[in-house]
Amino acid sequence: MKKILNVGCGNDTYGTHFVDIYSTRKEVIKCDVDVEKLPFPNNYFDEV
């Protein structure tokens, strides 16, 4: 299964992992990518 990161997802459900500055759902990780490092190892995703 491909791992797909959706950055700035809002309410969008495309992807397998979700990151946004505002966590709108329990599966969305709150992260401000302008000041924080993404909470995943390098080369973890197949698609961003």
N, C-alpha and C positions, 0 to 999 in steps of 0.2 A: 504494500500500500504506500502510495506517495505521501510524503509529509509536506503540507502546504501551509505557509505562514501568511496570514492576512493581517497586515499592519494598518492601523487606522480603520478597523473593520466597522465601527459603529454597530448597526443592527444587521449588517451583512453576514450571511452564513456560509459564504464560499471559503473553503479551506478546512484544514484539520486542526490548526492552532490559531488563536486570535489574540491580538494585542491592540490596545487603544489607550489613550490618555484617560478616557472615562470608561470604566467597566460597566457596561449596560446589562451583561448577563454573567452568570456564575462561571462560564467557561472562558470569558475574556480576561486576560491578564492585564492589569493596570500597569502601564509603563510609558513614561514620557521619553520617547526615543531621541529627543533633542538633548537630554541631560543624563539619561540612564542607558546602560548597556542592556541589550536584550537578554532575557534570562534563559538563553539556550546556548549550547556550545557551537563553535564555528562549524560550518558545513553540515549542520543538522538537517536542514530542509532541502527538499528536491525543487521547490518552487517558492518564491516570495512575491 
